[in-house]
C-alpha cells in the first residue's frame, strides 16, 4: 500500500514512559512507519504533566493505527512478563 504523503497525523496512544517511547519509535522506524513522539515534559512545570497524563503520546497517519497499537501491546506485555520472572520479596 503506497504511503499518502498528505495523510494527517493523528494521536494514536498515550505512552507510559521514555523506555516505551524509545523502543516503540525504534520498532516503527525499522518498519518505515511514519510517526512522531511528543513528550508531555515541560521544563516550566518540571515534568508535572507527565505524572498526571503519562509520559507522552504518539502520532501517525490513521492507516498505521492498528499496527502501532499492536506494537504497544506487545511492548507492555513483555514488560509485564519480565516482572513475573522477578522473585517476590
N, C-alpha and C positions, 0 to 999 in steps of 0.2 A: 504494500500500500504506500503510495508516494506521500511524502510529508507536505502538508499545506503550509507554506511559509507565512501565511497571513492568519493562521489559526490563533485565536486569542488564548492566552494562558489564563487558566482558572485555578482557584485554590483547590487542591486535591485532598490534603490532610494536614493535621497538626502533628508536629514531630515532638518527641518526648525529651530528647537530649542531643548534645553535639555529636556523640558517637553515632547515634542513629542517623542523623543528618549527613554526616560524612560518609558512612557506609552506604547509605541509600544513594547518595549523589554519585559515588564511585560506581555502583552497580548500574545505574541508569546511563552514565557516560559510556560504560563498556558496551551497552546495547544501543547506543546512539539515540536514546530517548531524550528529547529536549525537556529541560526542566530548569527551575530556579528555586533556590532555597533562600528563605528570608528568616533571619533570627529576630526574635522579639526583644533582644537585648538593647537597652537604651542606656547610654552612659550617664545621662542626667538622673536617671532613677536607679542606677546601679543594678540593672537586671531584675528589678521588682516584677515586671510583667512576665518574665519567664517563670517565676514561681506561681503566678496566677493562671497563666494561659498556656503553658507548655513552652518548650524551647523555641519553637518557630514553626514555619509552615513551608509546604512545598507546592509549587505551581507548575502546571504543564498544560498542553492542549488536552481537551476533553477525550480525544481518541486514545490517550495513554492512561487514562484514569484507572481502569481495572488492573493493568499491569503494575502500576505504581502501588495501588492498594494491596495487591498480592505480595509484592516485594516487601512492603512494610510489615504485613502479617508474618511473613517468613522470618524477617529480622527479629521481630518481637517474640515469636515462638522459640527461636534459637536462644534468645536471651533468657527466657523462662526455663527452657530445658537445661541451660548451663547452670542456673541456680538450683535446679533439682539435684545436680550432682554434688553440691557442696554438703559437707557433713553438718548436722544440726548441732548447736551448742548445748 
